């Protein structure tokens, strides 16, 4: 507030300042609205319940944030089980079409227009939507992005140990074990889900390079985030 002083007048002003980590169970008690300094962005409406569940599993599972991340990942996978099932069924259907699509590629060669027309005719005849497997991904994506921000913004994970060599879930894996496991799990998922015959050679090369590129990228991520993706990919492989 604006304060005006007359000549020679003195006045004492006091204010409160919070200095410390943004632990969400403390901020609301310090001052109303202070918890809003933890900014999850546009997906706050999803991120806050995710953090609540993560905190609850942390209390239940021996106060270990790594185990809490694993438990939350399992719960999310269970929640999206039916959607993932529809996605995997669509991928399986694409694998069934792979030999027939490859035959069309051999027949039409470089004539992309005729090839696309033949493929669309095949899909219409078989009453199959090749994009049907994409919808579950789009539905799940906001949750995954919100969880990314939860794990990135939550100061509670700073210097939080997991097991063995992981002694800080907010820092990158010092030995890059989790990023390598992520790359392997991503490669296995691709082999299980991708219908090779439905892609042209360039797409196949790009798909083969993706696990390598993502492994290098994830090597710089906090180990808590990489742990989530390793567990998520492993559950996807199991399903």
C-alpha positions in Angstrom: 0.0 0.0 0.0 1.0 3.6 -0.6 2.2 5.4 2.5 2.6 9.2 2.7 4.7 10.8 5.3 4.5 14.4 6.5 7.8 16.4 6.9 9.6 15.1 10.0 7.1 12.2 10.5 8.4 8.7 11.1 6.5 5.4 10.7 7.5 1.8 11.2 6.3 -0.7 8.5 6.4 -4.4 8.9 6.0 -7.2 6.4 6.4 -10.9 6.4 8.7 -12.8 4.0 8.9 -16.6 3.5 12.4 -18.0 2.8 12.5 -21.7 2.2 11.7 -24.6 0.0 8.2 -24.6 -1.6 7.0 -27.6 0.3 3.3 -27.7 -0.5 2.1 -29.0 2.9 3.6 -25.9 4.5 2.9 -23.0 2.1 -0.9 -22.8 2.6 -0.3 -22.5 6.4 2.2 -19.7 6.0 -0.1 -17.4 4.0 -3.3 -17.7 1.9 -2.5 -18.3 -1.7 1.2 -18.9 -1.1 0.8 -22.5 -2.4 0.2 -21.0 -5.8 3.9 -20.3 -6.1 4.2 -23.9 -7.1 3.2 -23.5 -10.7 2.1 -26.5 -12.7 1.0 -24.4 -15.7 -2.2 -24.9 -17.7 -2.6 -28.5 -16.4 -2.7 -27.5 -12.7 -6.3 -29.0 -12.5 -4.8 -32.4 -13.3 -1.4 -31.9 -11.7 -2.6 -31.1 -8.2 -4.6 -34.4 -7.7 -1.6 -36.3 -9.1 0.7 -34.7 -6.5 -1.9 -35.5 -3.8 -1.8 -39.2 -4.7 2.0 -39.1 -5.0 2.2 -37.6 -1.5 -0.2 -40.2 -0.1 1.8 -43.1 -1.6 5.0 -41.5 -0.3 3.6 -41.7 3.2 2.4 -45.3 2.8 5.5 -46.6 1.1 8.2 -46.0 3.8 8.6 -42.3 2.9 10.4 -43.3 -0.3 9.6 -40.9 -3.3 11.0 -43.5 -5.8 8.5 -46.1 -4.6 5.8 -43.4 -4.6 6.6 -42.7 -8.3 6.4 -46.4 -9.2 3.1 -46.7 -7.3 1.6 -43.7 -9.0 2.7 -45.0 -12.4 0.9 -48.3 -11.7 -2.2 -46.4 -10.7 -2.2 -44.3 -13.8 -1.7 -47.4 -16.0 -4.6 -49.1 -14.3 -6.8 -46.1 -14.8 -6.0 -46.1 -18.5 -6.0 -49.9 -18.9 -9.0 -50.0 -21.2 -7.8 -47.1 -23.3 -4.4 -48.8 -23.7 -6.1 -52.0 -24.6 -8.0 -50.3 -27.4 -4.7 -48.8 -28.6 -2.9 -52.2 -28.5 -5.8 -53.9 -30.3 -5.5 -51.3 -33.1 -1.8 -51.9 -33.3 -2.4 -55.6 -33.6 -4.8 -55.1 -36.4 -2.2 -53.0 -38.2 0.2 -55.9 -38.0 -2.4 -58.1 -39.6 -2.6 -55.7 -42.5 1.2 -55.4 -42.8 1.6 -58.2 -45.4 -1.3 -56.9 -47.6 0.0 -53.3 -47.4 3.5 -54.5 -48.3 2.0 -56.3 -51.3 0.3 -53.0 -52.3 3.7 -51.2 -52.0 5.3 -53.8 -54.3 2.5 -53.4 -56.8 2.4 -49.6 -57.0 6.1 -48.9 -56.4 6.7 -45.2 -56.3 3.2 -44.2 -57.3 2.2 -42.7 -53.9 -1.2 -41.5 -55.0 -2.4 -45.0 -56.2 -0.8 -46.6 -53.2 -2.7 -44.3 -50.8 -5.9 -44.9 -52.7 -5.4 -48.6 -52.5 -4.7 -48.5 -48.8 -7.8 -46.4 -48.1 -9.9 -48.8 -50.1 -8.4 -51.7 -48.1 -9.3 -49.9 -44.8 -12.8 -49.1 -46.0 -13.4 -52.7 -47.1 -12.2 -54.1 -43.8 -14.0 -51.4 -41.8 -10.8 -50.4 -40.0 -9.6 -47.0 -38.9 -5.8 -46.8 -38.9 -6.0 -43.7 -36.6 -8.1 -45.5 -34.0 -5.0 -46.3 -32.0 -4.1 -42.6 -31.8 -7.1 -41.5 -29.8 -6.1 -43.2 -26.5 -2.7 -41.5 -26.8 -4.2 -38.1 -27.1 -6.5 -38.7 -24.1 -3.6 -39.8 -22.0 -1.2 -37.1 -23.0 -2.5 -34.3 -20.7 -2.1 -36.6 -17.7 1.5 -37.6 -18.7 2.4 -33.9 -19.3 0.9 -32.9 -15.9 2.8 -35.7 -14.2 6.0 -34.4 -15.9 5.4 -31.0 -14.3 4.6 -32.5 -10.9 7.9 -34.4 -10.9 9.8 -31.4 -12.2 8.3 -28.8 -9.9 8.0 -30.7 -6.7 10.8 -29.6 -4.4 10.1 -32.6 -2.2 12.1 -34.7 -4.6 15.2 -32.6 -4.3 18.0 -34.7 -2.7 15.4 -37.5 -2.2 17.2 -40.9 -2.4 15.7 -44.0 -4.0 17.8 -47.1 -3.9 21.5 -48.0 -4.5 23.2 -45.4 -6.7 20.1 -43.1 -7.0 20.6 -40.7 -4.1 18.8 -37.6 -5.7 15.6 -38.1 -7.7 15.8 -34.5 -8.9 19.3 -35.0 -10.5 20.2 -37.1 -13.5 21.3 -40.7 -13.1 25.1 -40.5 -12.5 25.7 -43.8 -14.2 23.0 -43.5 -16.9 21.5 -46.9 -16.0 17.9 -45.6 -16.0 18.2 -43.9 -19.4 19.7 -47.1 -20.9 16.8 -49.1 -19.4 14.4 -46.6 -20.9 16.0 -46.9 -24.3 15.8 -50.7 -24.2 12.2 -50.7 -23.0 11.2 -48.2 -25.8 12.9 -50.5 -28.4 11.0 -53.5 -27.1 7.7 -51.6 -27.2 8.4 -50.6 -30.8 9.1 -54.2 -31.8 5.9 -55.3 -30.1 3.6 -52.6 -31.4 4.9 -51.4 -34.7 3.7 -53.0 -37.9 6.9 -52.8 -40.0 5.1 -53.6 -43.3 2.8 -50.5 -43.0 5.8 -48.1 -43.0 8.0 -47.0 -45.8 11.8 -47.5 -45.4 12.4 -43.9 -44.3 9.8 -44.2 -41.5 11.4 -47.5 -40.4 14.8 -45.9 -40.1 13.4 -43.0 -38.1 11.6 -45.4 -35.8 14.8 -47.4 -35.2 16.7 -44.2 -34.4 14.1 -42.9 -31.9 15.2 -45.1 -28.9 18.8 -44.0 -29.4 17.9 -40.3 -29.6 15.5 -40.5 -26.7 18.0 -42.3 -24.6 20.5 -39.5 -25.1 17.8 -36.9 -24.4 16.6 -38.7 -21.2 20.2 -39.0 -19.9 19.9 -35.3 -19.0 16.5 -35.6 -17.3 16.0 -35.9 -13.5 16.2 -39.6 -12.5 12.7 -39.4 -11.0 11.2 -38.6 -14.5 13.2 -41.4 -16.1 12.1 -43.8 -13.4 8.5 -43.0 -14.3 9.0 -43.7 -18.0 10.9 -46.9 -17.4 8.1 -48.3 -15.2 5.5 -47.0 -17.6 7.1 -48.6 -20.6 7.6 -51.9 -18.7 4.0 -52.0 -17.7 3.1 -51.3 -21.4 5.2 -54.2 -22.5 3.6 -56.4 -19.9 0.1 -55.4 -21.0 
